[in-house]
Amino acid sequence: MAFLPKKQRFLRYLSGFLFGLSAWLGHSLALAQLGVSPIVLEIQARRGQSQGFISIYNTGNEPYRARVYAQPFTYDRDRGFQTLPETPLDLTPYLQFTPRELVVQPGQNRRVRLIGRFPPSLAEGEYRTALMVEGLDPITIIDGAGNTLNIVQRIAATVFVRNGELEAELVVDRAFWNPQTRQITILVQNLGGASARPGIEWLLLQAGTEIDRGQISPEIILAGGDRHLAITYAEGEEIPAPGTYQLQGELVWHENNYRRQNQESFQIDLIVE
């Protein structure tokens, strides 16, 4: 069977910004009725001051009570979003936000205002926190065995405040084929002082012939960090035959809350064994 090129392929990924639960109880039960926008907020501090907003919205049919709190976090190369007890670049000590508890009516949204104040002695850098929104009323469900489960919903927006003129610098380090997961894994490094959320538009070639193409959905790569981004072939899909390929494309990301788009081209060899 010939290997057929696909026009679009999207990364199946856990964003790291959203927390919730769907249970399979003989049918699919959708629990989420809480949302935040934006899920990534970038702010440039000016003279030690910064401010912004996130919106919390309720897509359910009942009023939703929630509390808001800040939590340090990082992004692991493979596991994605991870909360931390502390980090040197924690924004939390310099951040004020209101309200901290709120009720969101069905079909409505509420704004949370954020104000950051940096002392003059604070070192330049990008400071970050996750603004967590947690339901105060657990959702009770009964599974197929009659067990009662209490579910607490939690969702997050990540907030980045840049103290100083900082930019991301993204490069593709390498790519490799994992036959166990049926993935082409791409290691992207961020050598700059600002985090970025790049997507990838990619093209797979062999001896100059196009084999496949597609897109990878955006993922956060922290300043000074790296991240594995993956092209996943589902069960039943034709995978690349053993051989040497060229993977080329562009990293595409935005800065200043989509006011500026950046692109970085890459071309790298891929060996499939």
C-alpha positions as CSV (number, residue, x, y, z in Angstrom):
1,M,0.0,0.0,0.0
2,A,1.4,3.4,-0.9
3,F,2.0,5.9,1.8
4,L,-0.6,8.7,1.3
5,P,0.2,12.3,2.3
6,K,-2.3,13.9,4.7
7,K,-3.2,17.5,4.3
8,Q,-3.8,18.2,8.0
9,R,-2.7,16.5,11.2
10,F,-3.1,18.1,14.6
11,L,-1.3,17.2,17.8
12,R,-3.4,15.6,20.4
13,Y,-2.2,17.2,23.6
14,L,-2.9,18.2,27.1
15,S,-2.7,21.9,27.2
16,G,-1.6,22.2,30.7
17,F,-3.7,25.2,31.3
18,L,-7.1,23.3,31.8
19,F,-8.1,21.0,34.6
20,G,-11.3,19.0,34.6
21,L,-12.6,15.4,34.3
22,S,-14.8,13.4,31.9
23,A,-15.9,10.0,33.2
24,W,-17.0,7.1,31.1
25,L,-20.1,5.7,32.9
26,G,-21.7,3.8,30.2
27,H,-21.9,7.1,28.3
28,S,-19.7,10.2,28.0
29,L,-20.3,12.6,30.9
30,A,-19.2,16.2,30.2
31,L,-18.5,17.9,33.5
32,A,-16.9,21.1,32.5
33,Q,-19.0,24.2,32.7
34,L,-16.3,26.7,33.7
35,G,-13.9,28.4,31.3
36,V,-11.3,31.1,31.2
37,S,-10.1,33.5,28.5
38,P,-7.4,34.0,27.6
39,I,-5.6,30.8,28.8
40,V,-2.3,32.5,28.2
41,L,-1.9,36.2,29.2
42,E,1.3,38.0,28.4
43,I,2.0,41.5,29.9
44,Q,4.9,43.8,29.5
45,A,5.8,45.7,32.7
46,R,6.3,49.4,32.4
47,R,8.2,51.2,35.1
48,G,7.6,48.3,37.4
49,Q,3.8,48.3,36.8
50,S,1.6,45.9,34.9
51,Q,-2.1,45.1,34.7
52,G,-4.5,42.8,32.8
53,F,-7.7,40.9,33.0
54,I,-8.9,37.3,32.6
55,S,-12.6,36.4,32.0
56,I,-14.2,33.5,33.8
57,Y,-17.3,32.2,32.1
58,N,-20.1,29.7,32.9
59,T,-21.4,27.5,30.1
60,G,-23.7,25.5,32.4
61,N,-27.3,25.9,33.5
62,E,-26.7,26.7,37.2
63,P,-24.8,29.5,39.0
64,Y,-21.2,28.6,39.6
65,R,-19.3,29.5,42.8
66,A,-15.5,29.6,42.5
67,R,-12.4,30.8,44.2
68,V,-9.3,32.2,42.5
69,Y,-5.7,31.8,43.7
70,A,-2.2,31.9,42.2
71,Q,0.2,28.9,42.0
72,P,3.8,28.8,40.7
73,F,4.3,26.4,37.8
74,T,6.6,25.1,35.1
75,Y,6.4,23.1,32.0
76,D,8.2,19.8,31.9
77,R,9.8,18.6,28.6
78,D,7.5,15.6,28.4
79,R,4.7,15.9,31.0
80,G,3.7,19.5,30.3
81,F,2.2,21.7,33.0
82,Q,3.4,21.1,36.5
83,T,2.6,23.1,39.7
84,L,5.5,23.9,42.0
85,P,5.9,24.9,45.6
86,E,8.2,27.7,44.6
87,T,10.3,29.0,41.7
88,P,12.8,31.9,41.4
89,L,10.7,33.5,38.7
90,D,7.4,33.3,40.7
91,L,5.1,36.2,39.9
92,T,2.8,35.5,42.9
93,P,4.6,37.8,45.4
94,Y,4.2,40.8,43.1
95,L,0.6,40.1,41.9
96,Q,-2.7,41.4,43.2
97,F,-6.0,40.2,41.8
98,T,-9.7,40.7,42.6
99,P,-12.1,39.2,43.2
100,R,-10.8,36.1,44.9
101,E,-14.3,34.5,45.3
102,L,-17.1,35.0,42.8
103,V,-20.4,33.6,41.5
104,V,-20.8,33.3,37.7
105,Q,-24.4,33.1,36.5
106,P,-25.3,30.7,33.7
107,G,-24.3,32.1,30.3
108,Q,-22.4,35.0,31.9
109,N,-18.8,35.9,32.5
110,R,-16.9,37.7,35.3
111,R,-13.6,39.6,35.0
112,V,-10.7,39.2,37.3
113,R,-8.4,42.2,37.4
114,L,-4.6,41.6,37.8
115,I,-2.1,44.2,38.9
116,G,1.6,43.6,39.1
117,R,4.1,45.8,41.0
118,F,7.8,45.1,40.8
119,P,10.3,46.7,43.2
120,P,13.1,48.7,41.4
121,S,15.7,46.2,42.6
122,L,14.0,43.2,41.0
123,A,16.2,41.6,38.3
124,E,15.1,41.6,34.7
125,G,13.3,38.5,33.6
126,E,10.0,36.9,32.8
127,Y,7.9,36.2,35.9
128,R,5.0,33.8,35.8
129,T,2.2,32.2,37.7
130,A,-0.9,30.1,37.1
131,L,-4.1,31.8,38.1
132,M,-6.2,28.9,39.3
133,V,-10.0,29.0,39.3
134,E,-11.6,26.2,41.4
135,G,-15.2,25.4,42.0
136,L,-16.5,25.7,45.5
137,D,-19.3,23.2,45.1
138,P,-18.2,19.7,44.2
139,I,-20.1,18.0,41.4
140,T,-21.6,14.7,42.6
141,I,-22.0,11.8,40.2
142,I,-22.9,8.1,40.6
143,D,-21.0,5.6,38.5
144,G,-22.3,2.4,37.0
145,A,-21.5,0.4,40.2
146,G,-23.5,2.8,42.4
147,N,-20.4,4.5,43.9
148,T,-20.7,8.2,44.7
149,L,-18.0,10.5,43.3
150,N,-17.4,14.1,44.3
151,I,-15.6,16.0,41.6
152,V,-14.0,19.4,42.1
153,Q,-13.4,21.3,38.9
154,R,-10.3,23.3,38.4
155,I,-9.1,25.4,35.4
156,A,-6.1,27.7,35.0
157,A,-4.9,30.7,33.0
158,T,-1.1,31.1,32.9
159,V,0.2,34.7,33.4
160,F,3.6,35.9,32.1
161,V,4.9,39.4,33.0
162,R,8.1,40.5,31.4
163,N,10.3,42.8,33.4
164,G,12.6,44.2,30.8
165,E,12.7,44.0,27.0
166,L,12.8,40.2,26.4
167,E,12.3,38.0,23.4
168,A,11.9,34.3,22.6
169,E,14.5,32.6,20.4
170,L,13.3,29.2,19.2
171,V,15.3,26.6,17.4
172,V,14.5,22.9,16.4
173,D,17.3,20.8,18.0
174,R,16.5,17.4,16.6
175,A,13.7,15.0,15.6
176,F,13.4,11.2,16.1
177,W,10.9,8.4,15.4
178,N,9.4,6.4,18.3
179,P,7.9,3.2,17.0
180,Q,6.2,2.4,20.3
181,T,4.2,5.6,20.4
182,R,4.0,5.9,16.6
183,Q,5.3,9.5,16.9
184,I,7.8,11.8,15.2
185,T,9.0,13.7,18.2
186,I,10.6,17.2,17.7
187,L,12.7,18.8,20.4
188,V,12.3,22.6,20.3
189,Q,14.6,24.8,22.4
190,N,13.9,28.4,23.6
191,L,17.3,30.1,23.9
192,G,15.7,33.5,24.6
193,G,14.5,35.4,27.7
194,A,10.8,35.2,27.0
195,S,8.5,32.2,26.8
196,A,6.6,31.5,23.6
197,R,3.7,29.3,22.4
198,P,4.8,28.1,18.9
199,G,2.9,25.9,16.5
200,I,4.6,24.0,13.7
201,E,3.7,23.8,10.0
202,W,5.7,20.8,8.8
203,L,6.6,18.9,5.6
204,L,8.1,15.4,5.5
205,L,10.3,14.7,2.4
206,Q,12.3,11.8,1.1
207,A,14.7,12.4,-1.8
208,G,12.9,15.6,-2.6
209,T,9.4,13.9,-2.8
210,E,6.7,15.0,-0.4
211,I,5.6,12.2,1.9
212,D,3.4,14.0,4.4
213,R,2.5,17.4,5.7
214,G,0.5,18.9,8.6
215,Q,0.4,21.1,11.6
216,I,1.2,20.8,15.3
217,S,-1.0,22.8,17.7
218,P,0.8,25.5,19.8
219,E,2.5,24.6,23.1
220,I,4.2,26.8,25.7
221,I,8.0,26.6,25.7
222,L,9.4,28.5,28.7
223,A,12.3,30.9,28.4
224,G,15.6,29.0,28.6
225,G,13.7,25.7,28.4
226,D,12.7,23.1,25.8
227,R,9.8,20.9,24.9
228,H,9.0,17.8,23.0
229,L,6.3,18.4,20.3
230,A,4.9,15.4,18.5
231,I,3.4,14.3,15.2
232,T,1.2,11.3,16.1
233,Y,0.1,8.5,13.8
234,A,-3.1,6.8,15.0
235,E,-3.6,3.1,14.9
236,G,-4.5,2.1,11.4
237,E,-2.8,5.0,9.8
238,E,0.1,4.4,7.4
239,I,3.4,5.2,9.1
240,P,6.7,6.3,7.3
241,A,8.7,3.3,6.0
242,P,12.2,2.8,7.3
243,G,14.6,5.2,5.7
244,T,16.1,8.7,5.9
245,Y,13.8,11.7,5.6
246,Q,14.0,15.5,5.7
247,L,11.6,17.2,8.1
248,Q,11.2,20.9,7.3
249,G,8.8,23.7,8.2
250,E,8.3,26.7,10.3
251,L,7.8,27.5,13.9
252,V,5.1,30.1,14.2
253,W,4.4,32.1,17.4
254,H,2.9,35.4,18.5
255,E,4.1,38.0,21.0
256,N,2.5,40.9,22.8
257,N,-0.9,39.1,22.9
258,Y,-1.0,38.5,19.1
259,R,0.2,41.9,18.1
260,R,3.3,40.5,16.4
261,Q,3.9,37.2,14.6
262,N,7.3,35.5,14.5
263,Q,8.4,32.7,12.2
264,E,11.6,30.5,12.3
265,S,12.3,28.1,9.4
266,F,14.0,24.7,10.1
267,Q,15.2,21.7,8.2
268,I,16.4,18.6,9.9
269,D,17.1,14.9,9.1
270,L,14.9,12.2,10.4
271,I,15.8,8.5,10.5
272,V,13.0,5.9,10.7
273,E,14.3,2.4,11.6
